[in-house]
Amino acid sequence: MKLLRWIDEHFEEVFLIGFSVVMVVVIAAQVFMRHVMESSLSWSEELARYCFIWLVYLGISYGVKKQRHIKVDVALLLLKGKAKVLLAMFANLLFLAFAVFVIIYGYDIAERLLAFGQTSPALHIPMGLVYMATPVGMALTSIRLIQQLVIQGKSLVGEGSFEVKTEQELIVEQRLNEEDHTPLDRKEDK
């Protein structure tokens, strides 16, 4: 059970960090090769690009999990309590419909590319695997949206709590949490 909870909490983070590290290392190696060794790697930019594509689609899921995806806060300022939760649920349902649409058509495109056997020029990676980032990322996003909808639904019937916050409220809360976690020597200096 602990393993499943850890996976639920950190799945995207592991891959986002991994893809970021690969991108930084590969690009740094390319810069070193070009400017110091006066030669270049034929595959580095391609690998960095494909890592970035996967990073973006997994980042969408992470944004949903952390409730930091793009939203319009004006409507949230006008609403209170359960009305905010209902609006958030409606937005998540629309996003879920979009994600399912992208999964269906994204998978179709990736499957066709895998069937054609097209590979990338330098690394010879099947292009279908690169394009699979779209349906995989959106499938993970759909799971996170469903998790959010369940939590929101429970809060509406009084079985849990869910607070819809504007981006400004989230930023203020994050700054307060950072101040609470500053080392004692820095707090004493203030």
C-alpha positions in Angstrom: 0.0 0.0 0.0 2.9 2.4 0.8 4.4 1.7 -2.6 1.2 2.5 -4.4 0.8 5.7 -2.4 4.4 6.7 -3.2 3.9 6.0 -6.9 0.7 8.1 -6.8 2.5 11.0 -5.2 5.8 10.9 -7.1 5.2 9.1 -10.5 5.4 12.3 -12.6 8.1 13.8 -10.6 10.5 10.9 -11.2 10.1 11.1 -15.0 10.1 14.9 -15.1 13.4 15.0 -13.1 14.8 12.1 -15.2 14.0 13.8 -18.6 15.3 17.1 -17.3 18.6 15.6 -16.2 19.0 13.8 -19.5 18.3 17.1 -21.4 20.8 19.1 -19.3 23.5 16.5 -19.6 23.1 15.9 -23.3 23.0 19.6 -24.1 26.0 20.3 -21.9 27.9 17.5 -23.6 27.0 19.0 -27.0 28.2 22.4 -25.9 31.5 20.8 -24.7 31.9 18.9 -27.9 31.3 21.9 -30.1 33.4 24.5 -28.3 36.2 22.4 -26.7 36.6 19.4 -28.9 35.5 21.3 -32.1 33.3 18.4 -33.1 29.6 17.8 -32.5 27.3 14.9 -31.5 24.8 14.0 -34.2 22.2 12.7 -31.8 22.2 15.1 -28.8 19.8 17.7 -30.0 17.4 15.0 -31.2 17.5 13.2 -27.8 17.0 16.5 -25.9 14.0 17.4 -28.2 12.3 14.1 -27.6 12.9 14.3 -23.8 11.4 17.7 -23.9 8.3 16.4 -25.7 7.8 13.7 -23.1 8.5 16.2 -20.3 5.8 18.6 -21.6 3.1 15.9 -21.7 3.9 14.4 -18.3 4.1 18.0 -17.0 0.5 18.5 -17.9 -0.5 15.6 -15.6 1.7 17.0 -12.8 0.1 20.4 -13.2 -3.4 18.8 -12.8 -2.2 16.8 -9.8 -0.9 20.0 -8.1 -4.0 22.0 -9.3 -1.7 24.4 -11.0 -2.9 24.1 -14.6 -4.1 27.2 -16.5 -7.4 28.6 -15.2 -9.3 31.9 -15.2 -9.4 33.2 -11.6 -12.0 35.9 -12.2 -14.9 33.5 -11.9 -13.4 32.0 -8.7 -13.4 35.5 -7.1 -17.1 35.9 -7.7 -18.1 32.5 -6.2 -18.0 31.1 -2.7 -17.9 27.6 -1.1 -19.6 24.8 -3.0 -20.1 27.0 -6.1 -16.3 27.2 -6.4 -16.1 23.4 -6.2 -18.9 23.0 -8.8 -17.1 25.3 -11.2 -13.8 23.4 -10.7 -15.7 20.1 -11.3 -17.2 21.5 -14.5 -13.8 22.7 -15.7 -12.2 19.3 -14.9 -15.0 17.6 -16.8 -14.3 19.7 -19.9 -10.6 19.1 -19.5 -11.3 15.4 -19.2 -13.4 15.4 -22.4 -10.5 17.1 -24.2 -8.0 14.7 -22.8 -10.0 11.7 -23.9 -10.3 13.2 -27.4 -6.5 13.7 -27.5 -5.9 10.2 -26.3 -8.0 8.7 -29.0 -6.5 10.7 -31.9 -3.0 10.8 -30.5 -2.9 7.1 -30.1 -4.2 6.6 -33.7 -1.4 8.8 -35.0 1.3 7.1 -32.9 0.0 3.7 -33.9 0.2 4.6 -37.6 3.7 5.8 -37.3 4.7 2.6 -35.5 3.1 0.6 -38.3 4.9 2.6 -41.0 8.2 1.9 -39.2 9.4 5.5 -39.5 12.5 6.1 -37.3 14.3 9.3 -36.2 17.2 10.4 -38.3 20.1 10.2 -35.7 19.0 7.8 -33.0 16.8 5.6 -35.1 14.1 5.6 -32.4 10.7 4.6 -33.8 8.8 7.9 -34.3 5.7 6.3 -33.0 7.3 6.1 -29.5 8.0 9.8 -29.6 4.4 10.5 -30.6 3.2 8.2 -27.9 4.0 10.9 -25.4 0.7 12.6 -26.3 -1.7 9.7 -25.5 0.4 8.5 -22.5 0.6 12.0 -21.0 -3.1 12.7 -21.6 -4.0 9.3 -20.2 -2.1 10.1 -17.0 -3.8 13.6 -17.0 -7.2 11.8 -17.3 -6.3 9.7 -14.2 -5.3 12.8 -12.3 -8.5 14.6 -13.4 -10.7 11.7 -12.2 -8.8 11.7 -8.9 -9.6 15.4 -8.6 -13.3 14.9 -9.5 -13.6 12.1 -6.9 -12.1 14.4 -4.2 -14.3 17.3 -5.3 -17.4 15.1 -5.4 -16.7 13.8 -1.9 -16.3 17.4 -0.6 -19.7 18.3 -2.0 -21.5 15.6 -0.1 -19.5 16.4 3.1 -17.2 13.4 3.1 -14.0 15.4 2.7 -12.6 18.8 2.2 -11.5 20.4 -1.0 -10.7 24.1 -1.4 -10.5 25.8 -4.7 -7.9 28.5 -4.7 -7.0 31.3 -7.1 -3.5 31.4 -8.4 -2.7 34.3 -6.1 -3.9 32.4 -3.0 -1.7 29.4 -4.1 1.4 31.6 -4.4 0.8 33.3 -1.0 0.3 29.8 0.6 3.5 28.5 -1.1 5.5 31.5 0.2 4.1 31.0 3.7 5.1 27.4 3.6 8.6 28.3 2.4 9.0 30.7 5.3 7.9 28.0 7.8 10.6 25.7 6.5 13.5 28.2 6.5 16.4 27.2 8.8 16.4 28.7 12.3 19.5 30.8 11.7 17.8 32.5 8.8 14.6 33.1 10.8 16.7 34.7 13.6 18.3 37.1 11.1 14.9 38.5 10.2 
